[in-house]
């Protein structure tokens, strides 16, 4: 890790499926760079896993915003934007 808490782009190749999942978590959270030099199939798998994690975060963010709007409407207050 560097001074900013990010994981450097150094990985052992090939990496295990468990490592791939952990790396996807780090990349999606912005704590690691997408690694160079992965075999094509692992690069594709990592890309898919990162996209899935980011998509899930986006859906949760939108769902929470909608729930907040509904809650505020039900309480009779206006939201501050």
Backbone as a chain_set.jsonl record, in Angstrom:
{"seq": "XXXXXXXXXXXXXXXXXXXXXXXXXXXXXXXXXXXXXXXXXXXXXXXXXXXXXXXXXXXXXXXXXXXXXXXXXXXXXXXXX", "coords": {"N": [[0.841, -1.186, 0.0], [0.398, 2.281, -0.649], [1.07, 5.647, 0.561], [-1.472, 6.779, 0.55], [-3.231, 4.802, 1.158], [-3.907, 3.128, -0.883], [-3.822, 0.16, -2.858], [-1.023, -1.025, -4.497], [-0.234, -1.68, -7.969], [0.816, -4.241, -8.128], [0.704, -7.605, -8.545], [0.651, -11.162, -8.11], [0.825, -13.418, -10.779], [-0.766, -16.24, -12.328], [-3.762, -15.19, -10.596], [-5.717, -16.449, -7.848], [-9.232, -17.481, -7.876], [-10.437, -16.537, -5.507], [-8.682, -14.458, -4.754], [-9.095, -12.851, -6.956], [-11.74, -12.008, -6.568], [-11.406, -10.525, -4.191], [-9.665, -8.583, -5.112], [-11.33, -7.341, -6.956], [-13.167, -6.171, -5.213], [-11.487, -4.251, -4.018], [-10.727, -2.659, -6.24], [-13.239, -1.718, -7.118], [-13.931, -0.2, -4.915], [-12.17, 1.815, -5.147], [-9.673, 1.582, -4.066], [-7.573, 0.347, -5.246], [-5.672, 0.073, -8.231], [-6.633, -0.971, -11.539], [-5.156, -3.945, -12.407], [-2.213, -4.444, -14.408], [-1.147, -6.762, -16.923], [-2.576, -9.116, -16.416], [-3.758, -12.388, -17.29], [-5.82, -12.783, -20.226], [-8.382, -14.031, -19.748], [-8.674, -13.748, -16.959], [-8.563, -11.004, -16.722], [-10.918, -10.29, -18.024], [-12.771, -11.563, -16.314], [-12.27, -10.131, -13.934], [-13.005, -7.556, -14.731], [-15.764, -7.959, -15.146], [-16.559, -8.625, -12.516], [-15.911, -6.262, -11.112], [-17.593, -4.4, -12.404], [-20.069, -5.496, -11.674], [-20.035, -5.124, -8.879], [-19.919, -2.317, -8.754], [-22.317, -1.674, -10.047], [-24.149, -2.754, -8.237], [-23.676, -1.104, -6.017], [-24.56, 1.326, -7.079], [-27.298, 0.797, -7.525], [-28.137, 0.353, -4.876], [-27.64, 2.913, -3.82], [-29.461, 4.485, -5.278], [-31.863, 3.236, -4.48], [-31.846, 3.799, -1.739], [-32.039, 6.584, -1.83], [-34.588, 6.904, -2.969], [-36.13, 5.661, -0.982], [-35.657, 7.423, 1.116], [-36.862, 9.766, 0.102], [-39.544, 8.898, 0.02], [-39.995, 8.411, 2.738], [-39.701, 11.017, 3.786], [-41.818, 12.323, 2.479], [-43.965, 10.946, 3.598], [-43.746, 11.745, 6.214], [-44.462, 14.317, 5.988], [-42.714, 16.373, 5.493], [-40.558, 18.541, 3.62], [-37.919, 17.685, 1.377], [-34.499, 18.584, 1.62], [-32.444, 19.729, -0.808]], "CA": [[0.0, 0.0, 0.0], [1.135, 3.526, -0.617], [0.697, 6.548, 1.644], [-2.888, 7.13, 0.474], [-4.036, 3.642, 1.479], [-4.273, 2.405, -2.102], [-3.006, -1.0, -3.163], [-0.25, -0.838, -5.722], [-0.608, -2.498, -9.103], [1.678, -5.417, -8.163], [0.038, -8.839, -8.167], [1.255, -12.37, -8.653], [-0.016, -13.927, -11.86], [-2.186, -15.891, -12.265], [-4.282, -15.1, -9.245], [-6.795, -17.404, -7.579], [-10.567, -16.878, -7.926], [-10.665, -15.788, -4.264], [-7.91, -13.221, -4.878], [-9.756, -12.048, -7.985], [-12.878, -11.38, -5.911], [-10.904, -9.511, -3.259], [-9.124, -7.49, -5.915], [-12.492, -6.636, -7.513], [-13.668, -5.313, -4.129], [-10.558, -3.12, -3.868], [-10.815, -1.79, -7.421], [-14.552, -1.069, -7.103], [-13.942, 0.776, -3.83], [-11.2, 2.858, -5.452], [-8.485, 1.382, -3.243], [-6.539, -0.307, -6.053], [-5.733, 0.29, -9.678], [-6.856, -2.18, -12.318], [-3.797, -4.458, -12.629], [-1.686, -4.731, -15.739], [-0.502, -8.044, -17.105], [-3.382, -10.302, -16.115], [-4.176, -13.148, -18.479], [-7.054, -12.27, -20.824], [-9.587, -14.536, -19.087], [-8.778, -13.154, -15.634], [-8.876, -9.59, -16.923], [-12.349, -10.254, -18.332], [-13.486, -11.896, -15.078], [-12.123, -9.015, -13.002], [-13.843, -6.478, -15.259], [-17.149, -8.331, -14.858], [-16.776, -8.535, -11.065], [-15.878, -4.843, -10.727], [-18.84, -3.814, -12.902], [-21.158, -6.001, -10.843], [-19.973, -4.448, -7.585], [-20.28, -0.913, -8.956], [-23.747, -1.643, -10.362], [-24.867, -2.995, -6.978], [-23.569, 0.127, -5.228], [-25.417, 2.339, -7.684], [-28.685, 0.422, -7.258], [-28.386, 0.626, -3.459], [-27.679, 4.36, -3.645], [-30.744, 4.951, -5.813], [-32.926, 2.715, -3.62], [-31.827, 4.563, -0.488], [-32.554, 7.926, -2.121], [-36.038, 6.781, -3.139], [-36.698, 5.385, 0.346], [-35.583, 8.678, 1.873], [-37.92, 10.636, -0.427], [-40.84, 8.375, 0.478], [-40.062, 8.647, 4.179], [-39.915, 12.447, 3.997], [-43.185, 12.617, 2.056], [-44.891, 10.378, 4.578], [-43.649, 12.543, 7.439], [-45.018, 15.635, 5.693], [-41.662, 17.385, 5.396], [-39.91, 18.671, 2.318], [-36.502, 17.317, 1.376], [-33.542, 19.639, 1.305], [-31.533, 19.226, -1.861]], "C": [[0.878, 1.238, 0.0], [0.6, 4.413, 0.497], [-0.785, 6.892, 1.671], [-3.788, 5.945, 0.796], [-4.477, 2.841, 0.271], [-3.309, 1.248, -2.313], [-2.293, -0.755, -4.483], [-0.65, -1.887, -6.757], [0.261, -3.747, -9.236], [0.903, -6.635, -7.673], [0.823, -10.008, -8.731], [0.293, -12.954, -9.672], [0.19, -15.42, -12.01], [-2.667, -15.864, -10.815], [-5.457, -16.067, -9.081], [-8.151, -16.708, -7.713], [-10.883, -16.065, -6.665], [-9.928, -14.446, -4.298], [-8.561, -12.284, -5.889], [-10.952, -11.313, -7.388], [-12.456, -10.274, -4.964], [-10.352, -8.311, -4.02], [-10.254, -6.674, -6.533], [-13.098, -5.703, -6.467], [-12.807, -4.064, -3.984], [-10.67, -2.135, -5.026], [-12.138, -1.028, -7.408], [-14.631, 0.005, -6.03], [-12.962, 1.924, -4.076], [-9.926, 2.751, -4.65], [-7.365, 0.662, -3.97], [-6.751, 0.059, -7.505], [-6.045, -1.033, -10.355], [-5.485, -2.7, -12.723], [-3.462, -4.671, -14.097], [-1.169, -6.168, -15.764], [-1.296, -9.272, -16.709], [-3.64, -11.07, -17.402], [-5.552, -12.663, -18.937], [-8.31, -12.735, -20.092], [-9.76, -13.938, -17.691], [-9.085, -11.662, -15.718], [-10.371, -9.416, -17.189], [-13.179, -10.552, -17.075], [-13.429, -10.752, -14.071], [-12.995, -7.84, -13.442], [-15.315, -6.737, -14.938], [-17.461, -8.172, -13.379], [-16.803, -7.076, -10.592], [-17.171, -4.161, -11.176], [-20.03, -4.23, -12.054], [-21.196, -5.293, -9.494], [-20.375, -2.981, -7.696], [-21.774, -0.759, -9.248], [-24.569, -1.829, -9.09], [-24.83, -1.758, -6.096], [-24.508, 1.203, -5.757], [-26.889, 2.053, -7.395], [-29.028, 0.699, -5.795], [-28.487, 2.124, -3.182], [-29.02, 4.926, -4.109], [-31.893, 4.488, -4.922], [-32.994, 3.486, -2.306], [-32.372, 5.976, -0.7], [-34.067, 7.903, -2.283], [-36.705, 6.545, -1.789], [-36.706, 6.646, 1.205], [-36.677, 9.645, 1.416], [-39.302, 10.188, 0.044], [-41.032, 8.651, 1.957], [-40.368, 10.116, 4.477], [-41.336, 12.838, 3.605], [-44.199, 12.121, 3.077], [-44.878, 11.185, 5.886], [-44.154, 13.959, 7.224], [-43.977, 16.73, 5.63], [-41.121, 17.434, 3.977], [-38.443, 18.265, 2.448], [-35.658, 18.535, 1.052], [-32.557, 19.076, 0.309], [-30.436, 20.187, -2.112]], "O": [[1.965, 1.242, 0.577], [-0.233, 3.977, 1.291], [-1.305, 7.262, 2.724], [-5.009, 6.075, 0.714], [-5.334, 1.964, 0.387], [-2.126, 1.344, -1.986], [-2.904, -0.328, -5.462], [-1.328, -2.863, -6.436], [0.429, -4.262, -10.341], [0.493, -6.687, -6.513], [1.565, -9.865, -9.703], [-0.918, -12.978, -9.449], [1.326, -15.852, -11.815], [-2.044, -16.448, -9.928], [-6.103, -16.45, -10.056], [-8.219, -15.479, -7.669], [-11.527, -15.02, -6.75], [-10.487, -13.418, -3.915], [-8.575, -11.068, -5.699], [-11.158, -10.132, -7.666], [-13.07, -9.207, -4.931], [-10.55, -7.165, -3.618], [-10.153, -5.451, -6.627], [-13.496, -4.582, -6.785], [-13.325, -2.956, -3.845], [-10.704, -0.922, -4.817], [-12.16, 0.177, -7.659], [-15.318, 1.01, -6.208], [-12.923, 2.888, -3.312], [-9.169, 3.717, -4.556], [-6.318, 0.392, -3.383], [-7.871, 0.32, -7.943], [-5.754, -2.097, -9.809], [-4.714, -1.959, -13.332], [-4.317, -5.027, -14.908], [-0.798, -6.717, -14.726], [-0.744, -10.371, -16.67], [-3.731, -10.478, -18.478], [-6.35, -12.19, -18.128], [-9.208, -11.933, -19.837], [-10.885, -13.65, -17.283], [-9.794, -11.125, -14.868], [-11.007, -8.511, -16.65], [-14.171, -9.873, -16.807], [-14.43, -10.441, -13.427], [-13.648, -7.204, -12.615], [-16.027, -5.83, -14.505], [-18.513, -7.642, -13.021], [-17.633, -6.708, -9.761], [-17.777, -3.419, -10.403], [-20.9, -3.413, -11.751], [-22.264, -4.907, -9.021], [-21.086, -2.461, -6.836], [-22.417, 0.169, -8.757], [-25.57, -1.142, -8.888], [-25.839, -1.398, -5.49], [-25.167, 1.902, -4.987], [-27.644, 2.965, -7.057], [-30.102, 1.227, -5.505], [-29.329, 2.554, -2.395], [-29.633, 5.742, -3.421], [-32.803, 5.267, -4.638], [-34.083, 3.791, -1.819], [-33.086, 6.502, 0.155], [-34.755, 8.794, -1.784], [-37.728, 7.158, -1.485], [-37.662, 6.896, 1.938], [-37.341, 10.27, 2.243], [-40.13, 11.016, 0.423], [-42.107, 9.075, 2.382], [-41.205, 10.417, 5.328], [-41.989, 13.601, 4.319], [-45.176, 12.807, 3.377], [-45.896, 11.283, 6.572], [-44.264, 14.726, 8.181], [-44.322, 17.909, 5.706], [-41.224, 16.461, 3.229], [-37.813, 18.474, 3.485], [-36.075, 19.41, 0.292], [-31.912, 18.059, 0.564], [-29.578, 19.937, -2.959]]}, "num_chains": 1, "name": "protein.A"}
